[in-house]
Amino acid sequence: MNGFIETLFGSMPADFGWLEKLKQAADAEPVELFEAETAAENIYKTDDEYKNALSRLAYYLAYAEQYDEALRLFEKDAKSGRQTWWGKLRHAECIALSGDAATASAMVQETYSESPAAVNGFGHMGWALLRTGKAERAEVIEIVKRDIELGRITNGFKLVAGRIIAPVQADMAEKLINEAYSADSSLKDGFYLIAVEFMREKDYAVALRWFEKDDAGGRMSSEQRLKYAEILARTGRMPDAERNVEAAYESDALLKDGYSRLLRFSSVFDAPRFAHLLAEEKRRGRSTGIYAEADAERLSENYGLLADIERAEKRFGISVGLQYVALEKMVRENAGAGFADVLGFRLKIVSPFDVLVQFREIFLEENYYFTSEKEAPFIIDGGANAGMALAYFKWLYPSSAIAAFEPNPELYEICKENIETNGWESVTLHPYALSDSEGTAQFTVYPSMPMGSGLAGRFSALESRRIDVKTVRLSGYMSEYTDFLKLDIEGAEEAVLREAADSLSENCGSGFIEYHYDSETAENSLGSILHLLEDKGFAYEIRSMHIRRKNAAPADKWSMNIFFTSRRKSDD
């Protein structure tokens, strides 16, 4: 028998897990709707007492958001008298999902009047509306409360109700779950369900507090203990996370990949220990191998970072490692704006993730290093962000004169504050975008990834807003000799360089370009940029920013570093 049909009619549709099993069966062994419907009709022909055969199929179709077909099947069962209270409540749920909550509510109430055994009708409806985004949480809470007030909610569904209610009324949610736990000693993971809501909002500290309630009460399943371990690791409690992985392994012989799931939250300094833990996990048969390639890449990257940090500490004479680890912690905990210590400076920052990336590129890899015999070389910083590159330049050449450009208004103000706070002299910060013309242009700002903001608008999948910014030509700032030009301008490189080509040839010693490729546009060509550099008398070197897997398909977006030096400077 087809696996989908066997699951559909062979087990009781008692919970949401049944729907997931159906989906998995359908993915593994697809079945046409008419085939499943025919199977239901055949059951009715051979068994006069069988109920809800078509309603079961309709419930699955409603879960898959095929509401018209679902309603048709529900109505066939209703007209033929083949619906129990369970089928009627699922029918009402589908009507609500189709947009008629009033009719659905009336059907639930009618079903309750007809059957004292009927339960969770309003709760199921509310959860379905919330899950599909068809109602706001406040509205759904009022729907769910009707079951609570009527005493029509089971202990098991109180856990789901708690999840729905907690983000708005935490005390009520906690009371519901404790009531369910008191009434049924077999229930587990109720507070975990609440934690999930806060994990989705990336509020990991609050999620952890809900997890801890299940842990303290002995109500945590082994499977969720691994997720608890992940939250512990993310919030900086790695030793506790490791202990929970071991506890989960001891209680469930089938669990795997616990340490692999922790690796991505580990510090760079944890690399040697995690290499041992992962090897042990594999030896003990606790690894599926699914994460093997990603684990190897992460460990390789972290070992490389350890070497970079060791070199940087010798180079700068300060504890660069502690500064890097502090940023790692901010990223793991999803911290917002704050402050970061870099070299001997203190910077206000917007995005810890952005700053962690920049810290590696600027201070560990020293992408902006250049030599000059001048005590006060002139530097142009295109794409200043919060001022990380300025910090490096002012460490390298304290007396340097710098013209910096940052068109993102929020970053401009923060960069300006960092310049003043750290006493960086001879730095002129401009709120303009470098372009190939003077005027105004649309600039795309990505709040979740400020360093990706730019004129090109490269990340359509991210939340964004567009603002008007003033644009200026790079050539207008290169009348005097530029010892070093840094461009990190998110896809506008070719246009800016082409406009300033003659100025580059005459007045630039060396520089760095972060080139951004985007398959959706042909306007920013790497070949054209390299040809321009050659044509204007520059030697160059290009380096990939990412480790590429073997036989990988070309990515839609990628970046590459270009280092260039005037041949005249080299000859001199």
Summary of the structure (lengths in Angstrom):
residues: 572
radius of gyration: 30.4
end to end distance: 81.8
largest distance: 98.1
contacts: 1832
relative contact order: 0.04
helix: 56%
strand: 14%
